[in-house]
Amino acid sequence: MRERQRLARHRRPIHPAVVFAELGPNQVLPALRKALHRPSALRVSVTAQSGIFAKKGGERVRMYGAIRRAIANLTAGEDAELHFNLAAERIQSALLQVTAPLIDGVELGVCAEPARLVGGDYIDIFAATDRSFVFGLGDASGKSLAAALNSIMLRYLVRGLVTALGTHELVRIVTHTNEVVTEDMSDEAFITFLLGSYDAGSGLLRVVNAGHEPPLVYRKATNRVQTLDAHDIVLGVFKETNYEIEETILDRGDVAVFYTDGLTEATNARGELFTVEQLKQALLERSTLPAQEIATTIFDAVKHYSAAPLRDDATIFVVRRT
C-alpha cells in the first residue's frame, strides 16, 4: 500500500491506456477503449513477432509496447515493472471476477484462480430473463497479457452477440465468434470455449462446446455422473467451422459442473494428473452440498492433491437445480 501511495504522488500525466492500473475490474475495458479512441468493441490480434495490437478502423495500433512505455513514464522508468504488474493484475481480476445472478430454482457456484499474474481463463455469467441465464467459459492459449486480452475480446464479443441474437441462437453466436477470433488472432493462438444457457423453469441446459473440457452432470435419480460429450474444434483455427448444440434436462437435485483444464492438469508429487474420473468422484461425494460449497471444496481438493501451486489457471462453475 505504501509503495502504491508513493508511486501515486510522483505520477506524471500519462496516456489513458495506463490508468487502468489504478481502476477497479469493471473499469478496465472502458479505460482501454478510451485509450485507443475506440468506443466500440475492442478487437485484439496477436502475432509472434510483433506483440499485441488493437485494430482501430483500418489501422493496427501497437498496444503492448505502448502500454509498457506509458507505464515507464509514471516515474521516468523507475518502478515501471511494478506498475505494469498492477495493470496486469486488474486485467486478470476483470476476467475472473464474476457475480452470479440470483434465480429461483437454481444455485450457482464459482471458484477461479490464476496460476500466474496474467492468464487466459475467463468466466462470465449473466441473466437473460428472471428465470434464465447465459454463461461462458474460455481458456485462451498462453499465459501472458496476450492471452488475457484475447479473453477480454471474447467476453465482450459474446455478450454483444447474445444481446443482438438472443439466447436461442447459441450455435450462431459461437460460429460468428469463431469467425472473428480466427480473423483477429495469430496462427499460433486459439481459445477453447463453452457457451451455455439454462432455464430454471424447465431445467433445460443447452451447451455449445468449442474444444473445451466436457461438462459433467450428476444425476440424482441414478446417483451417477455422466459427461456431455458433444464438442467441436477450438476457436481461432478454422474460420469455416460448424458447431453443434447439446441439450439436456436437469431434474431437481441434479448438478452440472463446468471447468477449465487447470483442474484436470494438476499433478501430485509423483507427476500423476488429477483425472476427469477423479473429478467425477469428487462431484459424486459432494452432490448434496450447495452449489458454492461444491465448487469451493472441489477446488480445494485439487489444490491439496497438487504437489505445488497449480501450473495453469483453474476455473470451476457449478449449476445445481433445487
ABEGO torsion letter per residue (X at the ends): XAAAAAAAAABBBBBAAAAAAABBAAAAAAAAAAAAGBABBBBBBBBAAAEBBBBBEABBBBAAAAAAAAAAAAAGGBGAAAAAAAAAAAAAAAAABBBBBBBBGBBBBBBBBBABABBABBBBBBBABAABBBBBBBBBBEBBAAAAAAAAAAAAAAAAAAAAAEAAAAAAAAAAAAAAAAAABBAABBBBBBBBBBBAAAGBBBBBBBGBBBBBBBBAAAGBBBBBABBBBBBGABABBBBBBBBBBBBBGBBBBBBBAAAAABBBAAGBBBBAAAAAAAAAAAAABBAAAAAAAAAAAAAAABABBBABBBBBBBBBBX
